[in-house]
Amino acid sequence: MKPKVGKSRDVLEEPVEIAENTTVRWLISKKDGAPNFAMRLFRIGPGGSIPSHSHDWEHEIFVLRGSGLVRIGEEEYVVSEGTFLFIPPNVEHYYKNTGEEDLEFLCLIPLKGVPPEK
């Protein structure tokens, strides 16, 4: 296993198919030899959102910049730079940018949630 060090701007930014005005960069994943978790960088543009959905795995989120709303289960949370969140497995959640700048956050998930091509 080799370390990986890089700049996020050098990683391919891909549209998120189920979302509006949202992209993801797969910073670290199983293709890099990570044995347990993947690290993704999401960018939701102003007015953009990721619709309500759930997974069999947890999420750990850290907001880097911007502001928005995140619903986890029945609770809605206002998020901004420095906010961290834990989203348990199998709980409905969504994200919405409510600000005038991009909402950017890191999202870490276990490898079982990573598509085979990533």
C-alpha positions in Angstrom: 0.0 0.0 0.0 1.4 3.4 -1.0 0.5 6.8 0.4 -1.4 9.2 -1.8 -0.9 13.0 -1.6 -2.4 15.4 -4.0 -4.4 18.6 -4.7 -8.2 18.3 -4.9 -8.2 20.6 -8.0 -6.2 17.9 -9.9 -8.9 15.2 -9.3 -11.6 14.9 -11.9 -14.8 16.7 -11.0 -17.8 14.6 -12.0 -21.5 15.6 -12.0 -23.7 13.8 -9.4 -26.4 12.1 -11.5 -29.2 12.2 -8.9 -28.5 15.8 -7.9 -29.0 19.3 -9.1 -25.9 21.6 -9.7 -23.7 19.2 -7.8 -20.3 17.6 -8.4 -18.1 15.2 -6.6 -14.3 14.5 -6.7 -13.2 11.0 -5.4 -10.1 12.1 -3.5 -9.2 8.7 -2.0 -10.9 5.4 -2.7 -10.2 1.7 -3.0 -8.5 2.2 -6.4 -5.8 4.1 -4.3 -5.4 1.1 -2.0 -7.4 2.6 0.9 -8.5 -0.4 3.0 -11.5 1.0 4.9 -12.9 4.4 3.7 -13.3 6.7 0.7 -13.0 10.4 0.9 -15.1 12.5 -1.5 -15.3 16.3 -2.0 -18.7 17.5 -2.9 -19.6 20.9 -4.4 -23.2 22.1 -4.5 -23.7 25.3 -6.4 -26.1 28.0 -5.3 -29.6 26.7 -5.4 -28.4 23.1 -5.9 -29.3 20.1 -3.9 -29.0 16.4 -3.5 -32.4 14.8 -3.1 -33.5 12.7 -0.2 -32.0 9.2 -0.2 -30.5 6.6 2.2 -27.7 3.9 2.1 -26.7 0.9 4.0 -23.6 2.7 5.3 -22.7 5.7 7.4 -21.5 9.1 6.3 -19.1 11.5 8.0 -19.4 15.0 6.7 -17.2 18.1 7.3 -18.3 21.4 5.7 -15.4 23.4 4.2 -17.2 26.4 3.0 -20.6 27.8 2.1 -24.0 27.4 3.8 -26.9 25.1 3.5 -29.5 22.8 5.0 -29.0 19.1 5.7 -31.9 16.9 6.7 -31.1 13.7 8.6 -34.2 11.7 9.4 -36.8 14.1 10.5 -34.4 16.8 11.7 -33.1 19.7 9.5 -29.8 21.3 10.3 -28.3 24.6 9.2 -24.7 24.0 8.2 -21.7 26.3 7.4 -18.0 26.2 7.4 -16.7 24.0 10.2 -19.9 22.0 10.7 -19.4 18.3 11.1 -22.2 15.7 10.8 -22.6 11.9 11.3 -25.3 10.3 9.2 -26.2 6.8 10.4 -26.8 4.0 8.0 -30.3 3.6 6.5 -31.4 7.1 7.5 -33.0 9.3 4.9 -31.0 12.5 4.3 -30.7 15.4 1.8 -28.5 18.4 1.2 -29.4 21.9 -0.1 -27.3 24.9 -0.8 -29.1 28.0 0.7 -26.3 30.4 0.2 -24.9 32.6 -2.6 -21.6 30.7 -2.9 -20.7 27.0 -3.4 -21.4 24.7 -0.5 -18.3 22.4 -0.3 -17.9 19.4 2.1 -15.9 16.3 2.6 -17.8 13.1 2.8 -16.2 9.9 4.1 -17.9 6.6 3.6 -16.9 2.9 4.1 -15.7 1.1 1.0 -18.8 -1.0 0.8 -20.5 2.2 -0.4 -18.1 2.8 -3.2 -19.2 1.9 -6.8 -16.9 -0.7 -8.5 -15.5 1.8 -11.0 -14.3 4.2 -8.2 
